[in-house]
C-alpha cells in the first residue's frame, strides 16, 4: 500500500527522512571513533570526526532549506 499524500508531500517526507538518517549515521560513527571502537592504526581521528560533523551540518542545512522553501512542517 502506498503512503498517503500528494507526490510533493511524499518527496518532502522522503528527503527529510534521508537527511535525518544521514545525520544519525554520522553521529553513530563519531560515537564509535570516540569510544575507540575503531581499527587500532587509526591515526586521523580528529580529521575523520571533522568530516563526519560536516556531513551532519550539511544534512541539517539541507533539511532546513527544504523546510524553508517547500515545507509546512
C-alpha positions in Angstrom: 0.0 0.0 0.0 1.3 3.4 -0.9 1.9 6.2 1.6 -1.0 8.7 1.5 -0.4 12.3 0.4 0.5 14.2 -2.7 3.7 13.4 -4.5 5.1 16.7 -3.2 4.4 15.6 0.4 5.9 12.2 -0.2 9.0 13.6 -1.8 9.4 16.1 1.1 9.0 13.4 3.7 11.4 11.1 1.9 14.1 13.8 1.8 13.6 14.7 5.5 13.9 11.0 6.4 17.1 10.7 4.3 18.7 13.8 5.9 17.8 12.6 9.4 19.3 9.1 8.6 22.5 10.7 7.1 23.0 12.7 10.3 22.3 9.8 12.6 24.7 7.6 10.7 27.5 10.2 11.1 26.7 10.5 14.8 27.0 6.7 15.3 30.4 6.8 13.5 31.6 9.6 15.7 30.5 7.8 18.8 32.4 4.7 17.7 35.5 6.7 17.0 35.4 8.5 20.4 34.8 5.2 22.3 37.7 3.6 20.5 35.6 1.1 18.5 37.9 1.5 15.5 40.9 -0.1 13.9 44.0 0.3 16.2 46.1 2.0 13.5 43.5 4.8 13.1 45.7 8.0 13.1 43.4 10.7 11.8 40.7 10.6 14.5 40.1 14.4 14.6 40.1 14.7 10.8 37.6 11.9 10.5 35.4 13.4 13.2 35.6 16.8 11.5 34.4 15.2 8.2 31.6 13.5 9.9 30.5 16.7 11.6 30.5 18.3 8.2 28.1 15.6 7.0 25.8 16.3 9.9 25.9 20.0 9.3 25.2 19.6 5.6 22.3 17.2 6.2 20.8 19.7 8.8 21.3 22.6 6.4 19.6 20.7 3.5 16.7 19.8 5.8 16.3 23.5 6.9 16.5 24.7 3.3 13.9 22.1 2.2 11.6 23.2 5.0 12.1 26.9 4.4 11.3 26.7 0.7 8.9 23.8 0.4 7.7 22.6 3.7 4.9 23.3 6.0 6.3 21.3 9.0 
